[in-house]
Amino acid sequence: MKPIRFYTIKSSGGLRVEVSNLGAKITKLLVANRQGEVKDIVLGFRSADEWRTQEKYFNAICGRVANRIKGGCFTLDGEEYHLALNNADNSLHGGLEGFNAKLWEVTAQCAHELTLHYRSRDGEEGYPATLDVWVTYTATKDNRLVIHYEAKTDRPTLVALTNHAFFNLAGEASGRIDDHVLQVFADRYTPNDATTCPTGEIKDVAGTPMDFRQPVRLGDRMDDPFFAPAKGIDNNWCPCPADAPKALRHAATLRADGRTMECWTTMPGLQVYSGNFIQQHVGKSGTTYDIRHAVCLEAQMWPDAIHHDNFPSIVLRPGERLDETTEYRFL
């Protein structure tokens, strides 16, 4: 087995990022607040072995299909495919061993940029086709962490990628994220069924607990009965209309402890997850993590898109190239 390795990129503006070839995970993200205090703002572990055996989605690239596929099956061009059920009756984040569990190959590196590649073979986790995926992390001089996704396939398949970073802007050892303030720039969302899969509807956020168009303290909203099925927030917003031209859009802003992080993306969805099922793991600084010790802003395609014709497509065909970007901007 190839060894797990860690690579550091940094910007002249002070942003410092460590990335592993295991799952293309962000293992450290060092950011200063307004007072100049630098903290690591992503949860994680101390050793390569812990990164392999503990919480598998921390800060990883999830795929082939991030989020959920209802029933763990889909039909593509008349052929039915069956996936592992690893989230009740659904397939989650690519299956039992998605991209988060794979060792990626570093194909390019410089002081401020790192590119990793993974080849997912035909039939892996039940998905058709051989898929090549590249993820590039760039630390810019104006303190943006840019994640660029590319993919190509030799046969029709599904692909929908995200980075599952677990953020705590007060520092990874700071406990609950109740005092984080979140604003989501979306008028619509995709309602969930009892298994946290979309129903296929697209609804207006107005008058619902999903309305984050003005800043909301997370501790004031996470326990709303609306979010009870997922024991907190685990929902998809639609900051980009399904039929809009692709462009980099401001999806959300998160604030805490003198740090402001903006999420910009070309992707049409944003899953906000309030760490509702974080188990008690000893983190990288010796602190024990628990539920709601982090929040994820997962720029993504809409969940279970293969089953809803009114959702943006996640089908990739030969000759096409997936090309998506997400930026986390630190102000």
C-alpha positions as MATLAB code, in Angstrom:
seq = 'MKPIRFYTIKSSGGLRVEVSNLGAKITKLLVANRQGEVKDIVLGFRSADEWRTQEKYFNAICGRVANRIKGGCFTLDGEEYHLALNNADNSLHGGLEGFNAKLWEVTAQCAHELTLHYRSRDGEEGYPATLDVWVTYTATKDNRLVIHYEAKTDRPTLVALTNHAFFNLAGEASGRIDDHVLQVFADRYTPNDATTCPTGEIKDVAGTPMDFRQPVRLGDRMDDPFFAPAKGIDNNWCPCPADAPKALRHAATLRADGRTMECWTTMPGLQVYSGNFIQQHVGKSGTTYDIRHAVCLEAQMWPDAIHHDNFPSIVLRPGERLDETTEYRFL';
ca = [
       0.000    0.000    0.000;
       1.242    3.466   -0.848;
       2.129    5.635    2.147;
      -0.095    8.462    3.329;
       1.690   11.756    2.731;
       1.051   15.386    3.614;
       1.816   18.406    1.428;
       1.841   22.089    2.375;
       0.932   25.051    0.208;
       0.829   28.660    1.347;
       0.180   32.145    0.095;
       2.122   35.357    0.518;
      -0.925   36.672    2.377;
      -0.430   34.174    5.206;
      -2.883   31.403    4.274;
      -1.354   27.980    4.968;
      -2.956   24.714    3.839;
      -1.896   21.107    4.397;
      -3.370   18.451    2.106;
      -3.031   14.670    2.228;
      -2.996   12.210   -0.634;
      -5.529   10.190    1.413;
      -8.885   11.348    0.123;
      -7.287   14.600   -1.095;
      -8.147   15.829    2.412;
      -7.406   19.262    3.825;
      -5.627   18.240    7.011;
      -4.774   21.757    8.227;
      -6.046   25.213    7.327;
      -4.279   28.041    9.154;
      -6.015   31.422    9.020;
      -5.520   34.644   11.008;
      -8.380   36.607   12.525;
      -8.666   40.416   12.596;
      -6.319   40.552   15.593;
      -3.680   38.525   13.748;
      -4.212   35.361   15.820;
      -3.586   32.308   13.637;
      -5.594   29.135   14.220;
      -6.220   25.871   12.418;
      -9.906   26.072   11.478;
     -10.627   22.512   10.257;
     -11.152   19.482   12.456;
      -8.727   16.593   12.068;
      -6.283   14.137   13.554;
      -2.674   13.846   14.671;
      -1.350   10.859   12.713;
      -1.684    9.209    9.325;
      -3.186    6.132   10.988;
      -5.878    8.231   12.684;
      -6.704    9.931    9.399;
      -7.207    6.474    7.888;
      -9.283    4.927   10.686;
     -11.253    7.764   12.321;
     -13.966   10.048   10.874;
     -13.688    9.265    7.171;
     -15.295   12.353    5.654;
     -13.383   15.059    7.541;
     -12.243   17.576    4.880;
     -12.195   14.966    2.078;
     -13.143   14.982   -1.573;
     -16.374   12.983   -1.787;
     -17.364   11.082   -4.934;
     -18.105    9.659   -7.396;
     -21.362   11.175   -6.254;
     -21.298   13.332   -3.137;
     -24.373   13.373   -0.913;
     -27.198   10.856   -1.378;
     -28.619    8.620   -4.095;
     -32.013    7.404   -2.944;
     -32.384    3.645   -2.746;
     -28.791    3.139   -3.838;
     -29.780    2.528   -7.451;
     -30.178    4.452  -10.683;
     -30.860    3.912  -14.372;
     -28.560    5.394  -17.005;
     -29.205    4.964  -20.728;
     -31.610    2.109  -20.002;
     -29.256    0.123  -17.756;
     -29.812   -0.226  -14.009;
     -26.966    0.080  -11.514;
     -26.932   -0.857   -7.833;
     -24.787    0.799   -5.158;
     -23.996   -0.002   -1.549;
     -26.499    1.268    1.015;
     -24.401    3.058    3.616;
     -26.903    5.676    4.858;
     -30.139    3.930    5.841;
     -31.683    2.963    2.479;
     -29.505    5.382    0.501;
     -26.007    5.499   -0.932;
     -23.937    8.331    0.556;
     -20.754   10.052   -0.665;
     -19.785    7.411   -3.209;
     -20.397    4.250   -1.199;
     -18.483    2.132    1.283;
     -15.096    3.359    0.043;
     -15.613    6.515   -1.918;
     -12.971    8.951   -3.105;
     -12.477   10.051    0.513;
     -10.866    6.654    1.276;
      -8.598    6.445   -1.776;
      -4.924    7.329   -2.121;
      -4.590   10.015   -4.774;
      -1.525   10.757   -6.897;
       0.105   14.175   -6.719;
       0.689   15.283  -10.313;
       1.864   18.879   -9.783;
       3.077   20.965   -6.873;
       4.536   24.386   -6.254;
       4.679   26.687   -3.235;
       1.064   27.811   -3.542;
      -0.659   25.055   -5.553;
      -1.176   21.277   -5.473;
      -2.905   19.017   -8.008;
      -4.012   15.477   -7.189;
      -5.383   12.812   -9.555;
      -7.461    9.701   -8.967;
      -8.563    7.095  -11.520;
     -11.798    5.388  -10.552;
     -12.050    2.113  -12.450;
     -15.133    0.812  -14.220;
     -17.401   -0.872  -11.668;
     -15.847    0.738   -8.597;
     -18.564    0.987   -5.937;
     -21.058   -0.060   -8.620;
     -20.557    2.928  -10.926;
     -20.020    2.447  -14.673;
     -17.017    3.682  -16.672;
     -13.438    4.577  -15.868;
     -13.388    8.119  -14.535;
     -10.300   10.327  -14.194;
     -10.576   13.091  -11.600;
      -8.202   15.984  -10.870;
      -8.499   18.316   -7.885;
      -6.291   21.415   -7.613;
      -5.894   23.379   -4.396;
      -4.551   26.927   -4.725;
      -3.691   29.354   -1.908;
      -3.869   32.848   -3.402;
      -2.071   35.977   -2.210;
      -5.432   37.532   -1.225;
      -6.188   34.598    1.083;
      -8.528   32.534   -1.029;
      -8.459   28.750   -0.958;
      -9.495   27.774   -4.482;
     -10.600   24.199   -5.207;
     -10.838   23.334   -8.890;
     -12.438   20.062   -9.992;
     -11.965   18.369  -13.356;
     -13.089   14.960  -14.601;
     -13.386   12.975  -17.813;
     -14.850    9.552  -18.577;
     -14.600    6.807  -21.182;
     -18.313    5.901  -20.944;
     -21.452    7.604  -19.629;
     -21.426    7.786  -15.856;
     -22.387    9.966  -12.895;
     -20.086   12.421  -11.171;
     -20.782   15.037   -8.498;
     -17.893   16.147   -6.301;
     -17.532   18.232   -3.177;
     -15.050   18.982   -0.426;
     -16.440   18.016    2.972;
     -14.412   20.432    5.138;
     -15.475   20.577    8.792;
     -14.989   24.233    9.732;
     -14.758   25.838   13.142;
     -13.694   29.453   12.603;
     -12.833   29.829   16.289;
     -10.263   27.032   15.942;
     -10.573   23.270   15.653;
     -10.392   22.800   19.442;
     -13.003   25.449   20.299;
     -16.062   23.280   20.810;
     -19.585   23.988   19.592;
     -20.353   26.257   16.665;
     -23.474   27.846   18.215;
     -21.997   31.371   17.978;
     -21.083   31.046   14.307;
     -23.201   33.378   12.178;
     -24.279   32.083    8.761;
     -25.800   33.849    5.781;
     -26.864   31.843    2.691;
     -27.555   33.756   -0.518;
     -30.336   31.546   -1.837;
     -34.053   32.113   -2.364;
     -34.849   28.419   -2.859;
     -34.070   25.006   -1.426;
     -34.788   21.336   -2.099;
     -37.055   19.863    0.619;
     -36.061   16.520    2.138;
     -37.996   13.371    2.850;
     -37.624   11.433    6.107;
     -34.315    9.922    4.906;
     -32.767   13.345    4.116;
     -33.147   12.779    0.369;
     -34.793   15.466   -1.773;
     -38.457   14.989   -2.607;
     -37.927   16.536   -6.046;
     -39.643   19.796   -5.117;
     -37.955   23.192   -5.240;
     -39.406   25.613   -2.700;
     -39.025   29.228   -1.644;
     -37.162   29.811    1.623;
     -39.419   32.733    2.593;
     -41.335   32.079    5.787;
     -39.403   28.886    6.584;
     -36.462   28.048    8.872;
     -34.449   27.682    5.653;
     -34.433   31.456    5.223;
     -30.827   32.467    5.943;
     -30.829   35.428    3.562;
     -30.066   37.587    6.590;
     -27.318   36.508    9.016;
     -28.437   33.858   11.522;
     -26.660   32.667   14.657;
     -26.518   28.886   14.255;
     -27.351   28.237   17.902;
     -30.650   30.057   17.386;
     -31.750   27.880   14.453;
     -30.244   24.354   14.651;
     -32.860   23.046   17.103;
     -35.845   24.237   15.097;
     -38.278   21.301   14.658;
     -37.914   21.728   10.893;
     -34.384   20.275   11.161;
     -35.274   17.503   13.636;
     -35.143   14.587   11.115;
     -31.387   15.174   10.694;
     -30.870   16.239   14.346;
     -29.808   19.637   13.053;
     -29.114   21.305    9.722;
     -28.296   18.957    6.841;
     -29.994   20.591    3.876;
     -29.378   21.747    0.325;
     -29.847   25.371   -0.697;
     -30.041   26.505   -4.335;
     -27.907   29.651   -4.687;
     -27.896   29.199   -8.463;
     -30.997   28.590  -10.617;
     -30.904   25.220  -12.374;
     -30.996   26.823  -15.823;
     -28.592   29.738  -15.131;
     -25.300   30.077  -17.019;
     -22.341   28.762  -15.082;
     -20.573   31.474  -13.115;
     -18.749   31.922   -9.830;
     -21.428   33.033   -7.340;
     -21.378   34.076   -3.693;
     -23.220   31.213   -1.967;
     -22.668   31.884    1.740;
     -20.785   33.808    4.405;
     -19.745   32.383    7.782;
     -18.422   34.481   10.682;
     -16.940   33.675   14.098;
     -14.072   34.763   16.366;
     -13.022   37.673   14.165;
     -12.835   35.538   11.016;
     -15.063   35.859    7.973;
     -15.213   33.118    5.351;
     -17.115   33.509    2.095;
     -18.022   30.492   -0.043;
     -18.121   31.151   -3.782;
     -18.861   28.413   -6.296;
     -19.833   27.561   -9.861;
     -21.946   24.667   -8.598;
     -25.725   25.024   -8.213;
     -26.088   23.701   -4.659;
     -24.827   24.285   -1.133;
     -25.266   21.642    1.566;
     -24.996   23.063    5.063;
     -24.302   20.410    7.707;
     -24.078   21.413   11.351;
     -21.995   18.461   12.527;
     -24.998   16.625   13.951;
     -23.364   13.202   13.982;
     -19.754   13.983   14.841;
     -18.655   11.194   17.150;
     -16.328   11.601   20.080;
     -12.896   11.577   18.439;
      -9.694   12.934   19.946;
      -8.642   15.698   17.596;
      -5.278   16.944   16.399;
      -4.665   19.129   19.469;
      -5.939   16.575   22.007;
      -9.451   18.018   22.345;
     -12.343   15.571   22.049;
     -14.692   16.486   19.216;
     -18.436   16.063   19.662;
     -21.675   16.917   17.883;
     -21.898   20.450   16.468;
     -18.211   21.162   16.892;
     -18.023   22.093   13.193;
     -20.139   23.243   10.272;
     -19.714   22.171    6.644;
     -20.459   24.375    3.636;
     -20.410   21.796    0.837;
     -20.710   23.391   -2.592;
     -22.219   20.642   -4.704;
     -24.656   19.455   -7.322;
     -28.167   18.920   -5.984;
     -28.511   15.623   -4.074;
     -30.123   12.600   -5.784;
     -30.130   14.524   -9.065;
     -30.214   11.343  -11.167;
     -33.787   10.727  -10.012;
     -35.153   14.208  -10.720;
     -35.316   15.566  -14.266;
     -35.865   19.092  -12.940;
     -32.471   19.044  -11.150;
     -29.159   19.955  -12.844;
     -27.737   16.845  -14.485;
     -24.834   14.887  -12.976;
     -24.349   12.675  -16.052;
     -20.919   12.942  -17.685;
     -20.331   11.503  -21.169;
     -17.228   10.831  -23.260;
     -15.926   14.007  -24.849;
     -17.328   16.151  -22.030;
     -15.246   17.483  -19.174;
     -16.414   18.328  -15.685;
     -15.086   21.779  -14.767;
     -16.170   23.282  -11.428;
     -14.650   25.669   -8.904;
     -15.278   26.467   -5.254;
     -13.501   29.243   -3.363;
     -13.303   29.844    0.372;
     -12.341   33.502    0.777;
     -10.987   34.680    4.122;
     -11.525   38.367    4.889;
];
